[in-house]
Amino acid sequence: VLKSKLIGKYPDFYTVLSGGDDIFIVAPWDEASDFILDIEKEFQRFVCKNRDLHFSTGVALSRPKQPINRSAIEAERYLEWSKDHGRNLVTYRTEMSYKELQQVNELSSWLIDRVRSDQSPITRAFLYRFLRYARSAIKVAGKEKTVGMYGTLQESRADPVSELSYISSFHYDLARNIIIKKKGTIVNVDEVKELQEIFKLTGTRPELLETILVFSIFQIRERTMRKGENHD
């Protein structure tokens, strides 16, 4: 199954290791999540959704010139983080369930479509501000991750109250830059409601929201560069 998927759907992937119960693959970062969800689905089908059999994943984001051995060490670190936090998880910037990874894909796609649409007030600049609000929420929740001794990930427990202004800042930003009114009526109600729903992640999973926004910004930037457009 793995071989057929790599040949048929993911020709740009490179298999470094595939043996026993381990897989190590080098892949384009923006296709990795689709591949992970594909393989996890096949794994669950193969084991008949047996809860005692686990599928854990670690993904390291690397620059083009980064040595592969360093990327391998980082990927192994994130894999261990997934295992230590409950197994059946993927750590891709942050640990998450495969259902949450699907949510990252869907919400990132929605945000990208909005930025690309001439009919939407959501811009790349707004996404950068949204990312700032998400990172403030992470600090408030004490969920900042740092690299500790021996390359292990650790969570910060700081609680900077000063960062709480992100809540009012988001709602002000929404009212000033996103909401479109005609004759006193909001005409982009669905768009506003969707952003409000996404913002609710700041109270439950701000680190997941950060991942959604980072992926959206990276993909928009990459597509812009490929088209040769001017970009900030």
N, C-alpha and C positions, 0 to 999 in steps of 0.2 A: 504494500500500500504506500509506504513512504517513498519508495523508488518511483512508482508510477506518478505520484503527486509532484515530486520534484521535477521529473521530466516533462509532465504535461502542463502543470500550472505555475511552477516556480523555476524556470530555466536559469535564472540569474543567481540561484543559491549554490553554495559550495559546501559539500559535506567533508568535514575534517575528520569526524569520527562517527561511526554508527555500528555499535556492537553491544551485545548484552542488553542491558536496560538503559544505556546512555546514548544520547545523540548530541553532537556538537556541530552546529552549522553556521557558516558565515552567510549573511543575507542582507539585502537592502533593508534599511531600518523601517521604511514605510510599508513593506510587505510582510514584515515579521509577524505582526499580530494576526493577520489573516491565516498565515501558515500555522501558527500555534493553535488557533481555534480549530482549524481543519484537523490537525493531528490529535488534539485532545478529544474531538468528537469521535474520531476513528478508534482511539484508545478505549473510550467508554463503551463503544459498540463491541469491541473485541473482548473486553472483560465483563460484558453484560451489566455494566454500571455497578460493579462490585465495590462497595465503599471501603473495603480493606485493601484495595489495590490503588496506589496513588500515582498521579502524574504531576510532577512539579517542574517548574521552568524558571530559568534565570536568563535575563537578556541584558547584555552590556551594549550601550551606545558608544561607538568609537569613531574617531576622526579617521579620514582615509589613510593617513600616514602613520597611524598608531600601530606599534608592533603587535602581531597577532598573539604572542605569548602574554602580553599585558591584558589584552581583551579577554583571553581565556581565563586569566586569574579573576578578573572582574565578574565574568559570567558565572564562574564557580561560586564566588562570594554571594551573588544574588540568588543562585540556586539554593545555597544553604539557608539564606534568609527565608526563602519560600518554605523550605522544609521545617525550619524552626518556628514558623508562625502558623502552622496548622496543616501543611501539605496540601496537595491538590490546589496549589496556588501558582500564580506567575508573578515574578517580580520584574517589572518593566518600568523603571524609575521608582515605583512603589509596589508593595505587594498587593495583589488583588485576586479575586476569584475569576474564573474564565467568563462568568456572566458579566462581571464588571469590565473585563477586557472588551467584550462585545459592546458594552455601553460606551466605552471610550471610542471605539471605532465609529459607532453610530452618531454620537454627539459631535465628534471631530468633523465627520462628513457634513453634518448639518451646519456647523459654524463656517466651514469652508465654502459651502454653497451660498450661505448668506453673504459672506464677504465678496464673493464673485458675482453676486446678483446686482444689477443696476437698480433694482427695486427695493433693496434693503439698506437701512441706515447703519447696519453693523459693518464696521471697517476693521482693517488690520490694527489701526491705532487703538480702537476699542478693545480688541483682544489683548493687547499689551497691558492696558489698564486693568482689564479683568484678571489677568495673570498676577498683577500686583496685589489685587484684593485677595486672590486665592492664597498667595504667599503670606500675606498678613494673617489670614485665617489659620494657616499652618502654624505660625509662630504663637498665636493665641492658644491653639489647642496643644502646644508643646509637642508637635509631631515632626519637627525638623530632624532630618537624618544627617548624621556625620559619620565619617570614617574613623573608627577607633583603632586600638592596638591590633596588630596582625591583620590589618585590612578589613576588619569586621564592621558592619553597619551598626550604628547606635542611634537611638532616638533622644533628642534633646528634650528636657523637661521645663524649659523656660516658659514663663507666662507673661509676656510684655503687654500690659493693659493698654499701652499707648497705641497698639496696632488695631484696637477695636474700632477705630474710625472707618475701617474698610466697609462696614455695613452701611453707614450713612453715605459714604462716598459712592458706593455702587448704586444706591437708589437715586442719588442726585444725578449721577452719570446717565442712568436709564431715562430719567425724566427730561434731562437737558438734551441728550444726544440720540436717543433711540426711539422714544415714543413720538409717533407722528399723529398730529391731530388736524382734523378738518371740521370746521363748524362745531368745535367743542367735543368732537367724538374721536376716540382713538381708532385709527384705521388699520393699524398693524397689531391688533390684539393678540393673535396667535403667536406672533414672533416675540412679543413682550412676555407673554405667559411662559413660553419655552425658556427664555433667558432667566426668568424668576425661578423656574423649576431647577435649572442648572445651578443657579446661585445657591440653592438650598444645600448643595453638597458642601458648602463652606461650614455648615453646622454638623455634618455627619462624616464626610470623607473629603476634607479640603485637599489632601494630597492626590486624590483621584481627579479632582477638578484641575489641579495644576497640570497633571499629565495630559488631560484632554486639551487644555489650552496650549501647552507646549507642542503637542503633536499637530494641532491645527496651525499654529504659527510656523512651525518648521515646514509643513507641507505647502503652505501658501508661499513661503519664501522660496522653496525649491522650485515650485512650478513657475514662479515669476522669473527666476534666474534662467530656467530652461527656455522660456519664451523670449529671453533677451530684453525684458521690460526694465524700465528704471525702477529701482526699489530703494527703500530707506535702509 
